[in-house]
Amino acid sequence: MPDFSDRNWAVVLALLWLCLTLPALGMVPLFDYDETIYAQTAIDMMHLGQWIVPTANGMDFFEKPPFTYYLMDGAFAVFGENAFAARLPSAVFTLFTAYLLFRFGEHRGDSRMGLIAALIFLSMFEVGLLAHAAILDAVLNFFIVAALLYYLRWLSNASMRNALICAAMMGFAVAIKGPVGVAVPIMIMVIDRLLVGALWHTLKRIPWFAALPLFVVCASPWYAMVFWLHGTAFLYEFIWVQNIGRALHPMQGHGGSWHYYFVVFMVSSLPWLLWLPWLFRQLNLRSTAIDLHTIRFAIVWLISVIVLFSFAQTKLPHYISCVYPALALALAVAWRRKTPSLPPYIGYGTAVLLMPLAVLLLVFPWLYTRLADYIHHPRALAILEQNITPSVAISIAGAVLLGILCWLIYTNKKQHIGVFIALGLVLQSALMWPLASFAGRLIQAPTMHAATLIRAMPANVRVFSYNLNTPSVSFYAGRNYHIILGKEGQQTWANAASPKVLFMRMESKKDFPLLHNNQLLLDQGGYLMFQGDQLR
């Protein structure tokens, strides 16, 4: 009977991860704003047959290139226009990134290290979250990670093929999200070479005449086509507003202090956070040994990305998400190199960190019924007053998590890395399945209800949204709406021909003193919808 190889284990464990992940993709409605704006853009492109210039709610949307929208459209064509299809590219590319780590281990002659790195990566909290999110970052991270891992391969064997793949991957990363796709890998490579005093030597080794044109070919086609169609208007919106502007100023209320990403990383890297002190003891800044260089490179990768984005003024948790493969790689290499007896604080400390979360999940259904007694914000109260209650599945998830934490304490003296991998997957499942499903139903229920009402209206009804951009309404209603703002928007609504409807937050009603003369179609979760005339 043939041995069950690491490659066979990789296939089995990948299937297991898919079984845990895929069912949850469609259990939760798409969240406003980011998920639904990207999904709606993909839908608009497909319905309009407009494959070059992305549009959202009928307007040009230059914020991101369309590569991920094409992936979503492919999933929509196969699985229908739903949350599962919108999130499927993120899940698939998360698994592809894990495969890159596994293949890197095989290339190094240590497939077990690659398998451990892949599993550590898949078990991290933020990785599981992004795999369930219809945003661009899981796809972007695949190409950034591919560029950096093929750079490491090229350093070890000077293969022209590895250098060209690295250049192509950076080009594709730029095609997915812009300059960050090349800026991040180049920054990490330069810092690594400076640490060993080999920057100039490495620059001379790069096959520039082949790599640079390949990078340009992979990165530039969409940008060239859009510039041809829209000229400097596109450059201003994409380069100045969406890239430089995000670095210089907080956009859409997404700011944060200097320590924002350190807090994000501490939460997102669970259950591996307390491994960091042990990992940093393996760091050697000057050694040329291949394992120590890989650990150093991964730590440089991790720290430099967190520091870089800490200087940016616009902050969102997923901006640093390309660091989790680096942490997984460093931990796997260090584990295989040392095969250590772990310090007791790692197991005990991780259990203590996560125990409050497990207890909170366990009592959440009981606690939720009492939240309204302690909350006074009108919009929050309106959300809680919806007839939506958490299921007992949340308590069951808390009990399972509590059980594995107790097991972690019990086995602390003979810890194995597999216990933490299992803990990470249980933590993801506990939060993604019952809790995220409840949160999605609670938060998105008003916009889903509004979308259902709008979908049933005749095509001649004009739909207006006042001071409110909720792409989920457009996505689930299957039609666009007109966003109106301020006093000019109030006049637009007054002058609009009937039949018409107006969707807004409850606090905006004061701007329309005569709305009480109109029929109220929706009053739910802090949202209102009025009809302006008979909907015929």
C-alpha positions in Angstrom: 0.0 0.0 0.0 1.6 3.4 -1.0 2.4 5.9 1.7 0.0 8.7 2.3 2.2 11.6 1.2 2.1 15.2 2.2 0.6 16.0 -1.2 -2.3 13.6 -0.5 -2.7 15.2 2.9 -2.8 18.6 1.2 -5.7 17.5 -1.1 -7.7 16.0 1.8 -7.2 19.0 4.1 -8.0 21.4 1.2 -11.3 19.6 0.7 -12.0 19.8 4.4 -11.4 23.5 4.4 -13.7 23.9 1.4 -16.4 21.9 3.3 -16.1 24.4 6.2 -16.0 27.5 4.0 -18.2 27.1 0.9 -21.5 26.5 2.7 -21.1 29.7 4.7 -20.5 31.9 1.7 -24.2 32.3 0.9 -25.6 32.1 4.4 -25.0 35.8 5.1 -26.3 38.6 2.8 -23.7 40.9 1.3 -22.8 43.7 3.7 -22.9 47.4 2.8 -20.7 49.1 1.7 -17.7 47.4 0.3 -19.1 44.0 -0.5 -22.1 45.2 -2.2 -20.4 48.0 -4.2 -18.0 45.5 -5.7 -20.8 42.9 -6.4 -23.0 45.6 -7.9 -20.2 46.9 -10.1 -19.7 43.3 -11.4 -23.4 43.0 -12.1 -23.6 46.4 -13.9 -20.6 45.4 -16.1 -22.2 42.1 -17.0 -25.7 43.5 -17.6 -24.5 46.5 -19.7 -21.8 44.5 -21.5 -19.4 47.2 -20.5 -16.1 45.3 -19.8 -13.6 48.1 -19.8 -15.0 51.0 -17.6 -16.5 49.7 -14.3 -19.9 51.2 -13.4 -21.8 51.1 -10.1 -25.4 52.1 -9.9 -25.1 53.5 -13.4 -22.1 55.8 -12.7 -18.4 55.3 -13.7 -16.6 53.6 -10.8 -12.8 54.2 -11.2 -12.0 53.2 -7.7 -10.5 49.7 -8.6 -9.6 47.9 -11.8 -12.1 45.3 -13.0 -10.1 42.0 -12.8 -11.9 40.8 -9.7 -15.2 41.9 -11.2 -14.6 39.6 -14.1 -14.1 36.7 -11.6 -17.4 37.6 -9.9 -19.2 37.7 -13.3 -17.9 34.3 -14.1 -19.3 33.0 -10.8 -22.6 34.9 -11.4 -22.9 33.2 -14.8 -22.5 29.7 -13.2 -24.2 30.1 -9.8 -26.6 33.1 -10.3 -26.4 36.6 -9.0 -26.1 35.9 -5.2 -23.8 36.3 -2.2 -22.3 32.8 -2.7 -21.1 33.7 -6.2 -19.9 37.1 -5.3 -17.7 35.7 -2.5 -16.5 32.6 -4.3 -13.4 34.2 -5.9 -12.2 35.2 -2.5 -12.5 31.7 -1.1 -10.9 30.2 -4.2 -7.9 32.6 -4.1 -7.5 32.1 -0.4 -7.0 28.4 -1.1 -4.7 29.2 -4.0 -2.5 31.3 -1.7 -2.3 28.3 0.7 -1.3 26.2 -2.2 1.6 28.7 -3.0 2.9 28.1 0.5 2.7 24.3 0.1 4.5 24.4 -3.3 7.2 26.7 -1.8 7.8 24.0 0.8 8.0 21.3 -1.9 10.5 23.5 -3.8 12.6 23.7 -0.7 12.5 19.9 -0.4 10.4 20.0 2.8 6.8 19.4 1.8 5.8 19.0 5.4 6.9 22.6 6.1 4.8 23.8 3.1 1.8 21.8 4.4 2.1 23.3 7.9 2.5 26.8 6.5 -0.6 26.4 4.4 -2.6 25.1 7.3 -1.4 27.9 9.7 -2.4 30.4 7.0 -5.9 29.0 6.5 -6.5 28.8 10.3 -5.9 32.6 10.9 -8.9 34.6 11.9 -8.5 37.4 9.3 -7.8 34.9 6.5 -11.0 33.1 7.2 -12.9 36.4 7.3 -11.5 37.5 3.9 -12.3 34.2 2.4 -15.9 34.9 3.2 -15.8 38.5 1.9 -16.7 39.8 -1.6 -13.8 42.3 -1.8 -10.6 42.4 -3.7 -7.9 41.6 -1.1 -7.9 37.8 -1.2 -7.3 37.9 -4.9 -4.7 40.7 -4.6 -2.8 38.8 -1.8 -2.4 35.7 -4.0 -0.4 37.7 -6.6 1.6 39.6 -4.0 2.5 36.3 -2.2 3.3 34.6 -5.5 5.7 37.5 -6.4 7.5 37.3 -3.1 7.8 33.5 -3.0 9.1 33.4 -6.5 11.6 36.1 -5.6 12.9 33.8 -2.8 13.1 31.0 -5.3 15.0 33.2 -7.7 17.5 34.1 -4.9 18.2 30.5 -4.3 18.8 29.3 -7.9 19.0 32.5 -10.1 16.5 30.9 -12.5 15.3 33.2 -15.2 11.8 31.5 -15.0 11.4 32.4 -11.4 12.4 36.0 -12.0 9.9 36.4 -14.8 7.1 34.8 -12.8 7.9 37.3 -10.0 7.7 40.2 -12.4 4.4 38.9 -14.0 2.8 38.4 -10.5 3.6 42.0 -9.6 2.1 43.1 -12.9 -1.1 41.2 -12.2 -1.2 42.6 -8.7 -1.1 46.1 -10.2 -3.9 45.1 -12.6 -6.0 44.1 -9.7 -5.7 47.0 -7.3 -3.2 49.5 -8.5 0.3 50.7 -7.5 0.1 48.9 -4.1 0.5 45.6 -6.1 4.1 46.5 -6.9 5.0 49.0 -4.1 4.6 46.4 -1.3 6.7 43.6 -2.9 9.5 46.0 -4.0 9.6 47.6 -0.5 10.0 44.1 1.1 12.7 43.0 -1.3 14.7 46.2 -1.0 14.7 46.1 2.8 15.7 42.4 2.8 18.7 43.1 0.5 19.7 46.1 2.5 19.8 44.0 5.7 22.3 41.6 4.1 24.2 44.3 2.3 23.5 42.8 -1.1 21.2 45.4 -2.8 23.5 46.5 -5.6 24.6 42.9 -6.3 21.0 41.7 -6.5 20.0 44.6 -8.8 22.8 43.6 -11.2 21.5 40.0 -11.3 17.9 40.9 -12.3 17.1 40.2 -16.0 15.7 43.7 -16.5 15.3 43.4 -20.3 12.9 40.5 -20.0 11.3 41.2 -16.6 10.4 44.8 -17.0 8.5 44.5 -20.3 6.7 41.4 -18.9 5.7 43.5 -15.9 4.4 46.3 -18.1 2.5 43.9 -20.3 0.7 42.3 -17.3 0.0 45.5 -15.5 -1.0 48.1 -18.0 -3.6 47.0 -20.6 -6.7 48.1 -18.6 -5.1 51.4 -17.6 -4.1 52.1 -21.1 -7.6 51.4 -22.4 -9.4 53.5 -19.8 -6.9 56.4 -20.2 -7.7 56.2 -24.0 -11.4 56.6 -23.2 -11.4 59.0 -20.3 -8.0 60.7 -20.3 -6.9 62.8 -17.4 -10.3 62.4 -15.6 -9.5 58.8 -15.0 -5.9 59.6 -13.8 -7.2 62.2 -11.4 -9.8 59.9 -9.9 -7.7 56.7 -9.7 -4.2 58.0 -9.0 -4.8 61.2 -7.0 -8.1 60.5 -5.2 -8.2 56.7 -4.8 -4.4 56.1 -4.2 -2.6 59.2 -3.1 -5.7 60.7 -1.5 -6.2 57.6 0.6 -2.6 57.8 1.9 -2.8 61.5 2.7 -6.4 61.8 4.1 -8.9 59.5 5.8 -11.6 58.6 3.3 -15.2 57.6 4.0 -14.6 57.9 7.7 -11.9 55.2 7.7 -9.2 56.8 9.8 -7.3 55.5 12.8 -4.4 56.3 15.1 -0.7 55.2 14.7 -1.3 51.9 16.6 -4.5 50.9 14.6 -2.8 48.1 12.6 -0.9 46.7 15.6 -4.3 46.2 17.3 -5.8 44.8 14.1 -2.9 42.4 13.7 -3.2 41.1 17.3 -6.8 40.2 16.7 -6.5 39.0 13.1 -3.6 36.7 13.7 -5.4 34.6 16.4 -4.8 31.9 17.5 -1.1 32.5 16.6 -0.5 35.8 18.4 1.4 34.4 21.4 3.8 32.4 19.1 5.4 35.7 18.1 7.9 36.0 21.1 9.1 32.5 20.4 9.3 33.2 16.6 11.3 36.4 17.1 13.9 34.5 19.1 14.7 32.6 15.9 15.5 35.9 14.1 19.1 36.4 12.8 19.6 39.5 10.7 22.9 38.4 9.1 22.8 34.7 8.6 22.8 33.3 5.1 21.4 29.9 6.1 18.4 29.3 4.0 16.0 28.6 6.9 17.1 31.6 8.9 17.0 33.8 5.8 13.4 32.7 5.1 12.4 33.5 8.7 14.1 36.9 8.5 12.5 37.7 5.1 9.0 36.7 6.4 9.4 38.9 9.5 10.7 41.8 7.4 7.6 41.3 5.2 5.3 41.4 8.2 6.8 44.4 10.0 7.4 46.6 6.9 3.8 46.2 5.7 2.3 47.0 9.1 4.6 50.1 9.4 3.9 51.3 5.8 0.1 51.2 6.2 0.3 52.8 9.7 1.5 55.9 8.0 -1.4 55.9 5.5 -4.3 58.1 6.8 -7.1 55.9 5.4 -7.2 52.6 7.4 -9.2 49.4 7.0 -8.4 46.1 8.6 -7.8 44.2 5.4 -5.2 46.7 4.0 -2.5 44.7 5.8 -3.9 41.2 5.0 -0.9 40.2 2.8 1.1 39.7 6.1 -0.6 36.6 7.2 1.1 34.3 4.6 4.4 35.7 5.9 3.6 34.9 9.5 2.5 31.4 8.5 5.7 30.8 6.5 7.9 32.0 9.4 6.1 29.8 11.9 6.3 26.7 9.8 10.0 27.1 9.0 10.8 27.8 12.6 8.8 24.8 13.8 10.4 22.4 11.3 13.8 23.8 12.1 13.5 23.5 15.9 10.8 20.9 16.4 10.5 22.6 19.8 8.9 22.0 23.1 6.8 25.2 23.2 6.9 27.5 26.3 3.8 26.9 28.5 2.7 30.5 28.2 1.7 29.9 24.5 -1.0 27.4 25.2 -2.2 28.9 28.5 -2.1 32.4 27.2 -4.1 31.6 24.1 -6.7 29.8 26.1 -7.0 32.8 28.4 -7.3 35.2 25.5 -10.1 33.3 23.8 -12.0 32.1 26.8 -14.0 35.3 27.2 -15.1 35.0 23.5 -16.2 31.4 24.0 -18.2 32.4 27.1 -19.7 35.4 25.3 -20.9 33.1 22.4 -22.3 30.6 24.9 -24.5 33.2 26.6 -25.1 35.4 23.6 -28.8 34.5 22.9 -29.6 35.2 26.5 -27.6 38.4 26.6 -29.0 39.8 23.3 -32.5 39.9 24.7 -31.3 42.4 27.4 -29.2 44.7 25.2 -32.0 47.1 24.6 -32.1 48.1 28.3 -28.5 49.5 28.0 -28.6 51.1 24.5 -30.1 54.6 23.9 -28.9 55.5 20.3 -32.1 55.7 18.2 -30.7 53.9 15.2 -29.2 51.1 17.3 -32.5 50.7 19.1 -34.3 50.5 15.8 -32.0 47.7 14.8 -32.6 45.8 18.0 -36.4 46.2 17.8 -36.5 44.1 14.6 -38.1 40.7 15.2 -34.8 39.0 14.6 -33.3 36.8 17.3 -30.1 34.8 17.6 -30.3 31.1 17.3 -29.1 28.5 19.8 -26.4 27.6 17.2 -24.3 30.5 18.5 -24.3 29.0 22.0 -23.4 25.6 20.5 -20.5 27.2 18.7 -19.4 28.8 22.0 -19.5 25.4 23.7 -17.4 23.8 21.0 -14.8 26.6 21.2 -14.8 26.4 25.0 -14.2 22.6 24.7 -11.2 23.0 22.5 -9.7 25.7 24.7 -10.0 23.4 27.7 -8.3 20.7 25.6 -5.5 23.2 24.8 -5.0 23.8 28.5 -5.0 20.0 29.3 -2.4 19.2 26.6 -0.3 22.3 27.3 2.8 20.3 28.2 2.8 18.3 25.0 1.6 20.9 22.6 1.6 20.2 18.9 1.1 22.8 16.2 -1.9 20.8 14.9 -3.9 21.7 18.1 -3.6 25.4 17.2 -4.5 24.8 13.6 -7.7 23.0 14.8 -8.4 25.8 17.2 -8.1 28.4 14.4 -10.5 26.5 12.2 -13.0 26.1 15.0 -12.7 29.8 15.9 -13.4 30.7 12.2 -16.4 28.4 12.0 -17.8 29.5 15.3 -17.8 33.1 14.1 -18.5 32.7 10.4 -21.4 30.3 10.6 -23.9 31.2 13.3 -22.7 34.6 14.5 -22.1 36.2 11.1 -25.3 34.7 9.8 -27.3 36.4 12.6 -25.3 39.7 12.2 -26.0 39.7 8.4 -29.8 39.1 8.9 -29.9 41.8 11.6 -27.9 44.6 9.9 -29.0 44.0 6.3 -32.7 43.2 7.0 -34.0 46.7 6.3 -32.1 47.1 3.0 -33.1 43.6 1.9 -36.7 44.4 2.7 -36.4 47.7 0.7 -34.9 45.8 -2.2 -37.7 43.3 -2.2 -40.3 46.1 -2.3 -38.4 47.9 -5.1 -38.1 44.7 -7.1 -41.8 44.3 -7.1 -42.5 47.8 -8.3 -43.3 48.6 -12.0 -40.3 49.7 -14.1 -41.7 53.3 -14.4 -41.2 54.0 -10.7 -38.2 56.2 -10.0 -36.3 55.2 -6.9 -34.4 57.9 -4.9 -32.0 57.5 -2.0 -31.4 60.6 0.1 -27.8 61.1 1.6 -27.5 57.3 1.5 -25.5 55.0 -0.7 -26.6 51.4 0.0 -25.4 49.3 -3.0 -27.2 46.2 -1.5 -30.5 47.8 -2.5 -29.4 48.0 -6.1 -27.8 44.5 -6.0 -30.8 42.7 -4.5 -33.5 44.8 -6.3 -31.9 44.3 -9.7 -32.2 48.0 -10.6 -30.4 51.2 -10.0 -31.5 54.2 -7.9 -30.8 57.9 -7.9 -28.7 59.3 -5.0 -29.7 62.8 -4.0 -27.8 65.0 -1.6 -28.6 68.0 0.6 -30.9 70.8 -0.3 -30.4 70.3 -4.0 -31.5 66.7 -3.5 -34.6 67.8 -1.7 -35.5 70.0 -4.7 -34.7 67.1 -7.1 -37.2 64.9 -5.2 -39.9 67.6 -5.1 -39.6 68.2 -8.9 -39.4 64.5 -9.9 -42.3 63.1 -11.8 -44.4 60.5 -10.1 -44.6 57.6 -9.4 -41.5 57.7 -7.2 -40.2 56.4 -3.9 -37.7 57.8 -1.4 -35.3 55.7 0.7 -33.4 57.3 3.7 -32.2 56.9 7.2 -34.7 57.8 10.0 -32.7 60.9 11.1 -33.0 62.4 7.6 -36.9 62.6 7.8 -36.6 66.1 9.3 -35.3 67.4 5.9 -38.6 66.5 4.3 -41.3 68.2 6.4 -44.2 67.2 4.0 -43.3 63.5 3.8 -46.1 62.7 6.3 -48.5 63.3 3.4 -46.9 60.3 1.6 -47.5 56.7 2.2 -44.9 55.0 4.4 -43.8 51.8 2.8 -41.0 50.8 5.1 -40.0 51.6 8.7 -37.4 49.1 9.9 -34.0 49.1 11.5 -33.5 52.9 11.2 -34.5 53.1 7.6 -37.6 54.6 6.0 -39.2 54.4 2.5 -42.0 56.7 1.3 -43.9 56.6 -1.9 -44.4 59.9 -3.7 -47.5 58.9 -5.6 -49.6 55.9 -6.5 -47.3 53.2 -7.7 -49.1 52.1 -10.9 
